[in-house]
């Protein structure tokens, strides 16, 4: 008799960050969860249960070496396959990343966190955002378990997502299979973009947006950590930009405007005249069960990151807390994550509604099962990082709401203007902590 352990996650990797005049936006979403569920009427299998419970503990450090050679090109191409009972679009790039996810799970018994999964996607040449991650451990043989998790995951998507599959056998328990599934929506593609470039050349990068996305915006971080906006030329859905490269690791983020406002399409890494990174070192965050104030915890993480960068701490402001809390509640209630709300508009309108004076403002939003990974994902993303480490901001508002699948988080930044007194009395009896 057999049981499976299914662990799922959605990583909307990379993340939007648009600096338009004095108004900046950033978006990150990461969700994960875990459950044990039987399939085909099977009962619990102690072998599966004992294996999955041996997780790397909180606070431990994991060193993981990539097991597969890095792919040469970024590509969102996919091939039709009818193997699993329905026609699916199988992406070689996503399958490459899915195999690393399976190997990582075999080592840690944990899902790949956002930063780790991002590394796997880049090593596979997978320029996707909105990657749904499922890991299944089972003793069942054949395609049945794959069909089960594939059908379940596809039911959560609109349209036809691209699919990546990976599988490894547990060496010490050959009966155990670790099956991994990655699903992602194709939002754009690069044209023959190599993952490894030569130094000191003007790298010309071209691509095309899918229907529903407009106004591409490009951010690039050089090996010395500087983040800059890159001029981009657009024509008939296509886009083109250039980067004067230097040796080291470059990070490029592609942002476009969609139904919920500016959203990320991808964040990729370009290796210039050096060996691609093949080792990941990750420290697992603390157990968050004892955290009493999620907003205070996130504020501490933000200001620790700013102190490390030599920046002044941000001061929490109650009115900004109120604006952030309201937006997190709006996202939770109406099941979306984004900057634009049909009810309250964009951040500019939300701040104007409470008469909050400022010279510049910005917003990060996230959905994540853990607070620490939300912060790590925001810091890893160029757009979020630019907001979090901006010297133009002096004030911070944080709104956190707990939903059925994770924490809805909004960060509002402000600088350069006198503080509004609205909210200090009108909303004084409201609690901004998640319930």
N, C-alpha and C positions, 0 to 999 in steps of 0.2 A: 504494500500500500504506500501511497506517496502523497506528499503535500508540497506546495511551493511557497517560497517567500517572494513576494512581489514588492518592489520598492520603486516609487516613481518620483520624477521631478520634472518641472518645467524651468528651463533656463532661458530667459529672454536676454541673451547675452549682449551686452554692449549697447549703448545704451545711448540714449540720445543726449546730446548736449549742444544746444544752438546758442551762440552768442550773437544776438541781433541787436545792434546798438547797445543800449544799456540793459537789455532784457535777456537773460540766459535761461535755458531749459535743459533738464536732463531727466532721463527715464531709465529705470532698471527694474526688471522683474525677475524674481527667482522663487520657485515654489518647490518644496519637496514634502514628502510624507511617506509613511511606511505602514504596512499592514500584512497580516498573514491571512491568506485565504485559500481554501481548497478548490481544485478544479476537477471536473469529471467525477464528482462525488467521492473523491479519495479522502482518507483520514490523515491525521498528522503523522509526519515522518520525523522521528527523533534526530536522524542524521542531518536533515535539512535545518531543523531548529537549532541544534547544537552548533552547526557551522555558522549560521548568520548571527548568532548571539555573541560571537567572539570578535566584537568590534574593537578597532583602535580606540582607546579611551580618550575622553576630553582632556585637553592640555598636552597630549602626546604629539610628537613630531614624526611625520611620515616622509621618507625619501623614496621617490618613485622614479625609476629610469624607463623612458619610453622604449617599448619593445619592438617597434616597427620603424623602418626608415621614413623620413619625412617625404611627403609627396611633393612633386616639382611645381605643380600649378594649383592655383585657386580655381575651383570650378563647381558650379551648382547644377551640372548636368546629371540626368538620371535616366535609367533604362526601365522599360516596362517589364514586369515579371508577373506571371500568373501562378506561381508556385504555392502560395498560401491561401488559396480559395477565392481570391479576388485579385484583380489587376492592381498592382502597386508600382510606384515609381521608386526604384532602388537607386540610391546615390552611392557611388563608390567612395566619395569623400566622407560621407556620413558613416558608411560601413567601416572605414578605416578608424574613425574616431570611436565608433561603438566597440570595436575590438579592444582599444585601449581602456575604455570604460570597464569592460569585463575583466581585464587583467588587473586593473586598479582595485576593483571590488574584491577580487580573489585575495589580494594582499591586505586590504583594510577592512573589508566587510562593510564598507560605507559607500554611498553615492559619491560621485565626483562633485566636489563643491564648485561654485561658479568659476573661480579662477582656474581650477584644475581642468574642468571641462573645456574652458576656453582654449587652454593649451592643447588639448587633444584635438579640438576642431581645427586649430591652426596647423598642427602637424599633419592633419589629414587633408589640408587644402579645402576646408569646408566653409565657404563664406555665407553662413546662415545666421539668422537671429530667430529667437522663439523656438529653441530646441527642447523638445519634450524627451525626457530621459526615463527609461524603465529598465530596471534590473530584476531578473527573475532567477531564483535558484530552485532546481527541481531534480528529482530522480527519474521523471518521466522521459521516455525516449521518443524519437520521431518529431514530426512538425506540429503536433497537437498543442504543446505549450506556446509555441511561437504564434500560432494562429489565434490562440486565446488572448494573449496580451496585445497582439496587433489589432484585432477587432476592437478590443476595449479602448485602445489609444486612438484609433481612427475615429471612433464615435465622438471624441472630444474636439475634432477638427472640422472646419468647414472647408470644402474643396478637397483637393487631392495633395496631401503633403508628400514631401520626399522622405524616404525611409532608409535607415541604416541599421544593419544587424551585425552583431558580434557574438561569439560564443567561445568559452574555454571550459575545459574539464579540470576539476579540482584534483591535483596530482595525488594528494594523500587519501582522497576518497573518489576513486574513478567513477563511481556511480553518479556523482553530483555534476550537474551541468549548470554553468552560469550563462544565461542568455541575456543579451542587452539589446535594447531597441531605442533608436533615436529617430524622432520625427521632427520635421521642420517645414515651414512654408517658404517657398521660393519668392523672394521679394525683389531680387535683382541678381545680376551676375557680372563678373569681370570678364574682359576679353583677353584670354591667354596671359594672365598675370602670373609671372613666376614668383615663387616664394623666396627664392634666393637671388639677390641682385648684385651687380658689380658696384664698387664704390665710385664716388665722384662723377656720377653720370646723372643726366637729367632723365629720371624715370617717368615715362609717359604712361599713364594708367587710364584705361577706358572701360566703360561698362554700360549697362542698360537697366533701367528701372522697369519693374512689372507694372501692369495697370493698377491704378489706385494710389500710386506714390509719385510725388512731384517735388520739385525744388531741392535737389540734393545739396548737402552741405558736408564738407570734408574737414576733419581735424587730423593732425599728424603730430606724434610725439617723437622727437629725435632721441638718439641714444643718451644724450645728456639730460633728458627729462623735460625739455621745453615743449610746450603744446602750442601749436599755431593753427589758425584757420588757413586752409589752402584754397586759392581761387579755383573755381570749377566752371567749365563751359558746358552748357546743356543745349541739346537740339533733338527734337522729336523723340523724347524718352531716353536718349543716350546722354552720357556725361563723360567728361574728359578733364583730367588734371595732371599736374607734373610735380615731382618732388626731386630736389637736388640732393642726392643721397650722400652719406658719409658712412664709414665703417661702423658696424654695430647693429643693434636691434631697433627697428622702427615699428611704431604702432600707428595704424591708420583706422579711423572710424568714419563710417558712411552713415549719414543721417538724412532723412527725407520727411516730408509732410504727408501724414496719412489721416484717417478719420478721427483720431484722438489727438491731433496736433503733431508736432515734431516727434518722430520716433526713430530709434536706431534700426538700421538694416544689417550692419555687421561691424565688427572690430577685428582687424586682421593684424598679423605680424609679418614684417618683411625683414629677412636676414641679409645684411649687406656685407660682403667680403669677410665673412667669418663663419665658423661652424654653427649650425642651428642648435639651439638648446635641446638637450636630450634628458635633462634631469629636473624634476620638480620637487621642491621641499615645501611642505605644508604643515603648519601647526594648527591642530584642531582646537576650536574655541572652547571656552568654558561651558559647563552645563548651565543653561539659562533658566532652569526651573525655579531658582531662588531669587530671580530678579524681581524686585517690587515695583520699580519705576522704569518701564521701557524707554520713555522719552529721556529720562535722566541718564540712562545707560548709553543711549545713542549720542547724547550731547557730550558725554565724557569721551567717547570714541572719536567724535569729530574734533574736539579740541586737542586731544592727544595727537592726532594726525597733523593738525595745524602747528602745534608746538614743535613737532619733529621737523617740520618744514621751515621753522623760524618765523612763523606768523603769529599774530596776536589771537587770543581766544575770542570766540564769538559770544556775545551776551544774549541770553534767552530773553525774549520780549513776549509778554502775555498776548498782545494783540496778534502777533505773528503766530503764536501757538494756536490761537483761536482759528485763524485762517487756515492753517495747516490741518488742524483737527477736523474742521468742517469738510475739507477736501478729501481727507482719508475716509471719513464717514460716507461721503458721496460715492467714492469709489467702491467701498464695501457694499453699500446698499444697492448700487446699480451694476455691480459685477463688471468692473472695467479697471484698467490701470492706464492713466494718461494725464496729460496736462489740460486738455480741453474737456470741459463738461457742458453738455447741452443746457444745464440748469444755471451754472455760475460763470461760464465762459472760461477765459484764460486767467492766469495769475494776476495780470494787470487789472482786470475787472474785479477780481476778488479783493485786491488791495484797495482799489478805488472805493469799493463798497463800504469799507470801514474807514475811509478817509486817511489812509496811512501814507504819510509823506516820505518820499525816498528819492534818491538820485539814481539808484540802480537796484535791481532785484532779480532774484533767480529762484528756481524751484527744482528739487529732485523728488521723484516719486518711485516707490518700490513696493513689490509684494514678495514676501519671503517667509519661509517657515522659521528662520532664525534671525535674530537681530544682528548677530556678528557677521553672518554671511552676507546680509544685506549691506552692511557697512563695507565689507571687503569687496563686494561686487561694485559698489559705487566708487570706491577708491581705484579700482582696477580700470574702470571705464573712463575714457578721456573726458567726455562731457561732464560726467559727475565730478570727476577729480578737479576739473577746472573750476567748478562751482565751489567745491569744498575747500580748495586751497587758494581761493581768490583773495588778494589783498584789498579789493574794493569793498568787501563785505565786513560789517562790524556787528551785525545782529542776526539772530537765528530764531526761527520758530519750528517746532517739531510737533506733529500730530500723529499718533499711533492708534490704530484700531485693530482689534483681533477679529479675524473672520474665520470661516470654516476651513480654509486652506492655508492660512498664514496671517502674517502681520501686514496690514496696509500702512505704509509709511509715507509721510509727506514732510519734506524739509523746505522751509522758506527762508531765503537769505535776503538781507537788505543792507544798504549802506548809503551814506552821503546825505541823509536828511534827518530832521528832528523827529523824535519818536512821537507817534500819535498816542493820546491818552485814552482813546476809545478802547474798550475791552477790559480796562483795569477795574472798572466798576460795573459796567453793563453785564459782563460775563464772569464776574468774580465768583459766582457760586457754582460754575461749571467745572467739572473735572476733565482734564485732557488726557488722562491715562486710559489705556485700552481696557475694555471689560469683556 
